[in-house]
Structure formats: C-alpha cells, structure tokens
Amino acid sequence: MIPMAFWYFSIGGGLILLSYAIYPRDPVFILGQSIGLVIYLRNISLIRGGKRS
C-alpha cells in the first residue's frame, strides 16, 4: 500500500522537473515529465474513486 503523500510528493517533484525542462526547451525531457504527471494524477483519481465506492 502506497500512502497518498507519495503521489502528492511525486506531483511536486514532477512539476519541479518539468519547470527545469521548460527552461532550456528540451522537448524530450518536457514530454517525459508531462507523461509522468498525467500518470500521477490518474493514480490519485483512481485511488479517490475507489474509496467512494
């Protein structure tokens, strides 16, 4: 069982890395971090959805 704080810290770290990738305009780095953020947000939404039902 992974605590919810892990996903929130992952989003924070992903946003920091994404901002670091945007500064030099590195498209591969930007794409990689963007996909990671989408996955983290999806995991949070799945966990929240599972608790409701």
mmCIF file of the N, C-alpha and C atoms, coordinates in Angstrom:
data_MODEL
# 
_entry.id   MODEL 
# 
loop_
_atom_site.group_PDB 
_atom_site.id 
_atom_site.type_symbol 
_atom_site.label_atom_id 
_atom_site.label_alt_id 
_atom_site.label_comp_id 
_atom_site.label_asym_id 
_atom_site.label_entity_id 
_atom_site.label_seq_id 
_atom_site.pdbx_PDB_ins_code 
_atom_site.Cartn_x 
_atom_site.Cartn_y 
_atom_site.Cartn_z 
_atom_site.occupancy 
_atom_site.B_iso_or_equiv 
_atom_site.pdbx_formal_charge 
_atom_site.auth_seq_id 
_atom_site.auth_comp_id 
_atom_site.auth_asym_id 
_atom_site.auth_atom_id 
_atom_site.pdbx_PDB_model_num 
ATOM 1   N N  . MET A 1 1  ? 0.844   -1.169 0.000   1.00 0.00 ? 1  MET A N  1 
ATOM 2   C CA . MET A 1 1  ? 0.000   0.000  0.000   1.00 0.00 ? 1  MET A CA 1 
ATOM 3   C C  . MET A 1 1  ? 0.894   1.240  0.000   1.00 0.00 ? 1  MET A C  1 
ATOM 4   N N  . ILE A 1 2  ? 0.683   2.084  -0.970  1.00 0.00 ? 2  ILE A N  1 
ATOM 5   C CA . ILE A 1 2  ? 1.469   3.318  -1.091  1.00 0.00 ? 2  ILE A CA 1 
ATOM 6   C C  . ILE A 1 2  ? 0.649   4.461  -0.496  1.00 0.00 ? 2  ILE A C  1 
ATOM 7   N N  . PRO A 1 3  ? 1.221   5.246  0.413   1.00 0.00 ? 3  PRO A N  1 
ATOM 8   C CA . PRO A 1 3  ? 0.467   6.353  1.014   1.00 0.00 ? 3  PRO A CA 1 
ATOM 9   C C  . PRO A 1 3  ? 0.169   7.447  -0.009  1.00 0.00 ? 3  PRO A C  1 
ATOM 10  N N  . MET A 1 4  ? -0.919  8.169  0.215   1.00 0.00 ? 4  MET A N  1 
ATOM 11  C CA . MET A 1 4  ? -1.307  9.254  -0.686  1.00 0.00 ? 4  MET A CA 1 
ATOM 12  C C  . MET A 1 4  ? -0.237  10.340 -0.746  1.00 0.00 ? 4  MET A C  1 
ATOM 13  N N  . ALA A 1 5  ? 0.479   10.535 0.341   1.00 0.00 ? 5  ALA A N  1 
ATOM 14  C CA . ALA A 1 5  ? 1.522   11.570 0.350   1.00 0.00 ? 5  ALA A CA 1 
ATOM 15  C C  . ALA A 1 5  ? 2.572   11.299 -0.723  1.00 0.00 ? 5  ALA A C  1 
ATOM 16  N N  . PHE A 1 6  ? 2.834   10.035 -1.015  1.00 0.00 ? 6  PHE A N  1 
ATOM 17  C CA . PHE A 1 6  ? 3.800   9.687  -2.057  1.00 0.00 ? 6  PHE A CA 1 
ATOM 18  C C  . PHE A 1 6  ? 3.386   10.277 -3.396  1.00 0.00 ? 6  PHE A C  1 
ATOM 19  N N  . TRP A 1 7  ? 2.094   10.170 -3.738  1.00 0.00 ? 7  TRP A N  1 
ATOM 20  C CA . TRP A 1 7  ? 1.628   10.678 -5.022  1.00 0.00 ? 7  TRP A CA 1 
ATOM 21  C C  . TRP A 1 7  ? 1.670   12.203 -5.059  1.00 0.00 ? 7  TRP A C  1 
ATOM 22  N N  . TYR A 1 8  ? 1.361   12.835 -3.944  1.00 0.00 ? 8  TYR A N  1 
ATOM 23  C CA . TYR A 1 8  ? 1.419   14.301 -3.918  1.00 0.00 ? 8  TYR A CA 1 
ATOM 24  C C  . TYR A 1 8  ? 2.866   14.793 -4.022  1.00 0.00 ? 8  TYR A C  1 
ATOM 25  N N  . PHE A 1 9  ? 3.788   14.123 -3.339  1.00 0.00 ? 9  PHE A N  1 
ATOM 26  C CA . PHE A 1 9  ? 5.198   14.495 -3.466  1.00 0.00 ? 9  PHE A CA 1 
ATOM 27  C C  . PHE A 1 9  ? 5.710   14.209 -4.871  1.00 0.00 ? 9  PHE A C  1 
ATOM 28  N N  . SER A 1 10 ? 5.204   13.153 -5.492  1.00 0.00 ? 10 SER A N  1 
ATOM 29  C CA . SER A 1 10 ? 5.601   12.841 -6.864  1.00 0.00 ? 10 SER A CA 1 
ATOM 30  C C  . SER A 1 10 ? 5.142   13.935 -7.821  1.00 0.00 ? 10 SER A C  1 
ATOM 31  N N  . ILE A 1 11 ? 3.940   14.443 -7.618  1.00 0.00 ? 11 ILE A N  1 
ATOM 32  C CA . ILE A 1 11 ? 3.451   15.544 -8.448  1.00 0.00 ? 11 ILE A CA 1 
ATOM 33  C C  . ILE A 1 11 ? 4.309   16.777 -8.232  1.00 0.00 ? 11 ILE A C  1 
ATOM 34  N N  . GLY A 1 12 ? 4.642   17.076 -6.989  1.00 0.00 ? 12 GLY A N  1 
ATOM 35  C CA . GLY A 1 12 ? 5.505   18.228 -6.705  1.00 0.00 ? 12 GLY A CA 1 
ATOM 36  C C  . GLY A 1 12 ? 6.864   18.097 -7.370  1.00 0.00 ? 12 GLY A C  1 
ATOM 37  N N  . GLY A 1 13 ? 7.467   16.932 -7.253  1.00 0.00 ? 13 GLY A N  1 
ATOM 38  C CA . GLY A 1 13 ? 8.761   16.710 -7.888  1.00 0.00 ? 13 GLY A CA 1 
ATOM 39  C C  . GLY A 1 13 ? 8.662   16.752 -9.399  1.00 0.00 ? 13 GLY A C  1 
ATOM 40  N N  . GLY A 1 14 ? 7.574   16.201 -9.939  1.00 0.00 ? 14 GLY A N  1 
ATOM 41  C CA . GLY A 1 14 ? 7.367   16.238 -11.379 1.00 0.00 ? 14 GLY A CA 1 
ATOM 42  C C  . GLY A 1 14 ? 7.208   17.650 -11.907 1.00 0.00 ? 14 GLY A C  1 
ATOM 43  N N  . LEU A 1 15 ? 6.512   18.491 -11.141 1.00 0.00 ? 15 LEU A N  1 
ATOM 44  C CA . LEU A 1 15 ? 6.349   19.891 -11.550 1.00 0.00 ? 15 LEU A CA 1 
ATOM 45  C C  . LEU A 1 15 ? 7.678   20.643 -11.514 1.00 0.00 ? 15 LEU A C  1 
ATOM 46  N N  . ILE A 1 16 ? 8.483   20.359 -10.507 1.00 0.00 ? 16 ILE A N  1 
ATOM 47  C CA . ILE A 1 16 ? 9.797   20.996 -10.426 1.00 0.00 ? 16 ILE A CA 1 
ATOM 48  C C  . ILE A 1 16 ? 10.662  20.567 -11.612 1.00 0.00 ? 16 ILE A C  1 
ATOM 49  N N  . LEU A 1 17 ? 10.678  19.265 -11.907 1.00 0.00 ? 17 LEU A N  1 
ATOM 50  C CA . LEU A 1 17 ? 11.461  18.783 -13.048 1.00 0.00 ? 17 LEU A CA 1 
ATOM 51  C C  . LEU A 1 17 ? 10.908  19.304 -14.369 1.00 0.00 ? 17 LEU A C  1 
ATOM 52  N N  . LEU A 1 18 ? 9.596   19.434 -14.478 1.00 0.00 ? 18 LEU A N  1 
ATOM 53  C CA . LEU A 1 18 ? 9.004   19.974 -15.698 1.00 0.00 ? 18 LEU A CA 1 
ATOM 54  C C  . LEU A 1 18 ? 9.408   21.424 -15.905 1.00 0.00 ? 18 LEU A C  1 
ATOM 55  N N  . SER A 1 19 ? 9.401   22.201 -14.838 1.00 0.00 ? 19 SER A N  1 
ATOM 56  C CA . SER A 1 19 ? 9.829   23.594 -14.970 1.00 0.00 ? 19 SER A CA 1 
ATOM 57  C C  . SER A 1 19 ? 11.313  23.678 -15.320 1.00 0.00 ? 19 SER A C  1 
ATOM 58  N N  . TYR A 1 20 ? 12.105  22.755 -14.809 1.00 0.00 ? 20 TYR A N  1 
ATOM 59  C CA . TYR A 1 20 ? 13.529  22.698 -15.150 1.00 0.00 ? 20 TYR A CA 1 
ATOM 60  C C  . TYR A 1 20 ? 13.706  22.318 -16.620 1.00 0.00 ? 20 TYR A C  1 
ATOM 61  N N  . ALA A 1 21 ? 12.833  21.482 -17.156 1.00 0.00 ? 21 ALA A N  1 
ATOM 62  C CA . ALA A 1 21 ? 12.919  21.064 -18.556 1.00 0.00 ? 21 ALA A CA 1 
ATOM 63  C C  . ALA A 1 21 ? 12.421  22.147 -19.505 1.00 0.00 ? 21 ALA A C  1 
ATOM 64  N N  . ILE A 1 22 ? 11.463  22.946 -19.054 1.00 0.00 ? 22 ILE A N  1 
ATOM 65  C CA . ILE A 1 22 ? 10.910  24.004 -19.905 1.00 0.00 ? 22 ILE A CA 1 
ATOM 66  C C  . ILE A 1 22 ? 11.926  25.119 -20.119 1.00 0.00 ? 22 ILE A C  1 
ATOM 67  N N  . TYR A 1 23 ? 12.732  25.396 -19.109 1.00 0.00 ? 23 TYR A N  1 
ATOM 68  C CA . TYR A 1 23 ? 13.700  26.494 -19.208 1.00 0.00 ? 23 TYR A CA 1 
ATOM 69  C C  . TYR A 1 23 ? 14.646  26.338 -20.403 1.00 0.00 ? 23 TYR A C  1 
ATOM 70  N N  . PRO A 1 24 ? 15.315  25.182 -20.609 1.00 0.00 ? 24 PRO A N  1 
ATOM 71  C CA . PRO A 1 24 ? 16.162  25.047 -21.803 1.00 0.00 ? 24 PRO A CA 1 
ATOM 72  C C  . PRO A 1 24 ? 15.389  24.578 -23.050 1.00 0.00 ? 24 PRO A C  1 
ATOM 73  N N  . ARG A 1 25 ? 14.081  24.382 -22.908 1.00 0.00 ? 25 ARG A N  1 
ATOM 74  C CA . ARG A 1 25 ? 13.206  23.950 -24.006 1.00 0.00 ? 25 ARG A CA 1 
ATOM 75  C C  . ARG A 1 25 ? 13.638  22.608 -24.594 1.00 0.00 ? 25 ARG A C  1 
ATOM 76  N N  . ASP A 1 26 ? 13.800  21.649 -23.726 1.00 0.00 ? 26 ASP A N  1 
ATOM 77  C CA . ASP A 1 26 ? 14.192  20.297 -24.135 1.00 0.00 ? 26 ASP A CA 1 
ATOM 78  C C  . ASP A 1 26 ? 12.911  19.472 -24.345 1.00 0.00 ? 26 ASP A C  1 
ATOM 79  N N  . PRO A 1 27 ? 12.529  19.214 -25.599 1.00 0.00 ? 27 PRO A N  1 
ATOM 80  C CA . PRO A 1 27 ? 11.230  18.573 -25.850 1.00 0.00 ? 27 PRO A CA 1 
ATOM 81  C C  . PRO A 1 27 ? 11.121  17.146 -25.306 1.00 0.00 ? 27 PRO A C  1 
ATOM 82  N N  . VAL A 1 28 ? 12.198  16.382 -25.327 1.00 0.00 ? 28 VAL A N  1 
ATOM 83  C CA . VAL A 1 28 ? 12.133  15.007 -24.828 1.00 0.00 ? 28 VAL A CA 1 
ATOM 84  C C  . VAL A 1 28 ? 11.929  15.005 -23.316 1.00 0.00 ? 28 VAL A C  1 
ATOM 85  N N  . PHE A 1 29 ? 12.652  15.861 -22.616 1.00 0.00 ? 29 PHE A N  1 
ATOM 86  C CA . PHE A 1 29 ? 12.531  15.974 -21.162 1.00 0.00 ? 29 PHE A CA 1 
ATOM 87  C C  . PHE A 1 29 ? 11.138  16.482 -20.783 1.00 0.00 ? 29 PHE A C  1 
ATOM 88  N N  . ILE A 1 30 ? 10.627  17.460 -21.530 1.00 0.00 ? 30 ILE A N  1 
ATOM 89  C CA . ILE A 1 30 ? 9.289   18.004 -21.262 1.00 0.00 ? 30 ILE A CA 1 
ATOM 90  C C  . ILE A 1 30 ? 8.235   16.923 -21.457 1.00 0.00 ? 30 ILE A C  1 
ATOM 91  N N  . LEU A 1 31 ? 8.339   16.168 -22.544 1.00 0.00 ? 31 LEU A N  1 
ATOM 92  C CA . LEU A 1 31 ? 7.373   15.110 -22.805 1.00 0.00 ? 31 LEU A CA 1 
ATOM 93  C C  . LEU A 1 31 ? 7.413   14.038 -21.726 1.00 0.00 ? 31 LEU A C  1 
ATOM 94  N N  . GLY A 1 32 ? 8.606   13.641 -21.328 1.00 0.00 ? 32 GLY A N  1 
ATOM 95  C CA . GLY A 1 32 ? 8.742   12.613 -20.300 1.00 0.00 ? 32 GLY A CA 1 
ATOM 96  C C  . GLY A 1 32 ? 8.136   13.033 -18.977 1.00 0.00 ? 32 GLY A C  1 
ATOM 97  N N  . GLN A 1 33 ? 8.396   14.257 -18.564 1.00 0.00 ? 33 GLN A N  1 
ATOM 98  C CA . GLN A 1 33 ? 7.847   14.723 -17.294 1.00 0.00 ? 33 GLN A CA 1 
ATOM 99  C C  . GLN A 1 33 ? 6.345   14.939 -17.375 1.00 0.00 ? 33 GLN A C  1 
ATOM 100 N N  . SER A 1 34 ? 5.856   15.385 -18.528 1.00 0.00 ? 34 SER A N  1 
ATOM 101 C CA . SER A 1 34 ? 4.415   15.582 -18.686 1.00 0.00 ? 34 SER A CA 1 
ATOM 102 C C  . SER A 1 34 ? 3.669   14.258 -18.585 1.00 0.00 ? 34 SER A C  1 
ATOM 103 N N  . ILE A 1 35 ? 4.209   13.225 -19.207 1.00 0.00 ? 35 ILE A N  1 
ATOM 104 C CA . ILE A 1 35 ? 3.571   11.912 -19.125 1.00 0.00 ? 35 ILE A CA 1 
ATOM 105 C C  . ILE A 1 35 ? 3.565   11.410 -17.682 1.00 0.00 ? 35 ILE A C  1 
ATOM 106 N N  . GLY A 1 36 ? 4.664   11.628 -16.970 1.00 0.00 ? 36 GLY A N  1 
ATOM 107 C CA . GLY A 1 36 ? 4.721   11.228 -15.567 1.00 0.00 ? 36 GLY A CA 1 
ATOM 108 C C  . GLY A 1 36 ? 3.666   11.935 -14.730 1.00 0.00 ? 36 GLY A C  1 
ATOM 109 N N  . LEU A 1 37 ? 3.479   13.230 -14.957 1.00 0.00 ? 37 LEU A N  1 
ATOM 110 C CA . LEU A 1 37 ? 2.475   13.973 -14.200 1.00 0.00 ? 37 LEU A CA 1 
ATOM 111 C C  . LEU A 1 37 ? 1.065   13.465 -14.490 1.00 0.00 ? 37 LEU A C  1 
ATOM 112 N N  . VAL A 1 38 ? 0.802   13.131 -15.735 1.00 0.00 ? 38 VAL A N  1 
ATOM 113 C CA . VAL A 1 38 ? -0.511  12.584 -16.088 1.00 0.00 ? 38 VAL A CA 1 
ATOM 114 C C  . VAL A 1 38 ? -0.749  11.267 -15.352 1.00 0.00 ? 38 VAL A C  1 
ATOM 115 N N  . ILE A 1 39 ? 0.263   10.431 -15.279 1.00 0.00 ? 39 ILE A N  1 
ATOM 116 C CA . ILE A 1 39 ? 0.136   9.154  -14.593 1.00 0.00 ? 39 ILE A CA 1 
ATOM 117 C C  . ILE A 1 39 ? -0.105  9.362  -13.102 1.00 0.00 ? 39 ILE A C  1 
ATOM 118 N N  . TYR A 1 40 ? 0.617   10.300 -12.490 1.00 0.00 ? 40 TYR A N  1 
ATOM 119 C CA . TYR A 1 40 ? 0.422   10.563 -11.061 1.00 0.00 ? 40 TYR A CA 1 
ATOM 120 C C  . TYR A 1 40 ? -0.987  11.073 -10.785 1.00 0.00 ? 40 TYR A C  1 
ATOM 121 N N  . LEU A 1 41 ? -1.477  11.970 -11.622 1.00 0.00 ? 41 LEU A N  1 
ATOM 122 C CA . LEU A 1 41 ? -2.836  12.495 -11.437 1.00 0.00 ? 41 LEU A CA 1 
ATOM 123 C C  . LEU A 1 41 ? -3.876  11.397 -11.646 1.00 0.00 ? 41 LEU A C  1 
ATOM 124 N N  . ARG A 1 42 ? -3.633  10.518 -12.614 1.00 0.00 ? 42 ARG A N  1 
ATOM 125 C CA . ARG A 1 42 ? -4.554  9.403  -12.849 1.00 0.00 ? 42 ARG A CA 1 
ATOM 126 C C  . ARG A 1 42 ? -4.587  8.474  -11.639 1.00 0.00 ? 42 ARG A C  1 
ATOM 127 N N  . ASN A 1 43 ? -3.433  8.197  -11.062 1.00 0.00 ? 43 ASN A N  1 
ATOM 128 C CA . ASN A 1 43 ? -3.384  7.315  -9.893  1.00 0.00 ? 43 ASN A CA 1 
ATOM 129 C C  . ASN A 1 43 ? -4.154  7.918  -8.728  1.00 0.00 ? 43 ASN A C  1 
ATOM 130 N N  . ILE A 1 44 ? -4.011  9.210  -8.523  1.00 0.00 ? 44 ILE A N  1 
ATOM 131 C CA . ILE A 1 44 ? -4.757  9.861  -7.436  1.00 0.00 ? 44 ILE A CA 1 
ATOM 132 C C  . ILE A 1 44 ? -6.255  9.776  -7.693  1.00 0.00 ? 44 ILE A C  1 
ATOM 133 N N  . SER A 1 45 ? -6.669  10.016 -8.937  1.00 0.00 ? 45 SER A N  1 
ATOM 134 C CA . SER A 1 45 ? -8.099  9.950  -9.227  1.00 0.00 ? 45 SER A CA 1 
ATOM 135 C C  . SER A 1 45 ? -8.628  8.528  -9.077  1.00 0.00 ? 45 SER A C  1 
ATOM 136 N N  . LEU A 1 46 ? -7.835  7.521  -9.447  1.00 0.00 ? 46 LEU A N  1 
ATOM 137 C CA . LEU A 1 46 ? -8.281  6.134  -9.266  1.00 0.00 ? 46 LEU A CA 1 
ATOM 138 C C  . LEU A 1 46 ? -8.393  5.765  -7.797  1.00 0.00 ? 46 LEU A C  1 
ATOM 139 N N  . ILE A 1 47 ? -7.430  6.224  -6.989  1.00 0.00 ? 47 ILE A N  1 
ATOM 140 C CA . ILE A 1 47 ? -7.486  5.932  -5.565  1.00 0.00 ? 47 ILE A CA 1 
ATOM 141 C C  . ILE A 1 47 ? -8.681  6.606  -4.912  1.00 0.00 ? 47 ILE A C  1 
ATOM 142 N N  . ARG A 1 48 ? -8.933  7.855  -5.265  1.00 0.00 ? 48 ARG A N  1 
ATOM 143 C CA . ARG A 1 48 ? -10.097 8.554  -4.706  1.00 0.00 ? 48 ARG A CA 1 
ATOM 144 C C  . ARG A 1 48 ? -11.392 7.931  -5.156  1.00 0.00 ? 48 ARG A C  1 
ATOM 145 N N  . GLY A 1 49 ? -11.449 7.491  -6.407  1.00 0.00 ? 49 GLY A N  1 
ATOM 146 C CA . GLY A 1 49 ? -12.656 6.839  -6.921  1.00 0.00 ? 49 GLY A CA 1 
ATOM 147 C C  . GLY A 1 49 ? -12.928 5.514  -6.244  1.00 0.00 ? 49 GLY A C  1 
ATOM 148 N N  . GLY A 1 50 ? -11.869 4.795  -5.897  1.00 0.00 ? 50 GLY A N  1 
ATOM 149 C CA . GLY A 1 50 ? -12.013 3.512  -5.216  1.00 0.00 ? 50 GLY A CA 1 
ATOM 150 C C  . GLY A 1 50 ? -12.518 3.654  -3.799  1.00 0.00 ? 50 GLY A C  1 
ATOM 151 N N  . LYS A 1 51 ? -12.174 4.748  -3.151  1.00 0.00 ? 51 LYS A N  1 
ATOM 152 C CA . LYS A 1 51 ? -12.638 4.969  -1.773  1.00 0.00 ? 51 LYS A CA 1 
ATOM 153 C C  . LYS A 1 51 ? -14.106 5.336  -1.721  1.00 0.00 ? 51 LYS A C  1 
ATOM 154 N N  . ARG A 1 52 ? -14.625 5.934  -2.787  1.00 0.00 ? 52 ARG A N  1 
ATOM 155 C CA . ARG A 1 52 ? -16.031 6.337  -2.798  1.00 0.00 ? 52 ARG A CA 1 
ATOM 156 C C  . ARG A 1 52 ? -16.984 5.159  -2.918  1.00 0.00 ? 52 ARG A C  1 
ATOM 157 N N  . SER A 1 53 ? -16.575 4.130  -3.670  1.00 0.00 ? 53 SER A N  1 
ATOM 158 C CA . SER A 1 53 ? -17.495 3.015  -3.906  1.00 0.00 ? 53 SER A CA 1 
ATOM 159 C C  . SER A 1 53 ? -17.346 1.917  -2.893  1.00 0.00 ? 53 SER A C  1 
# 
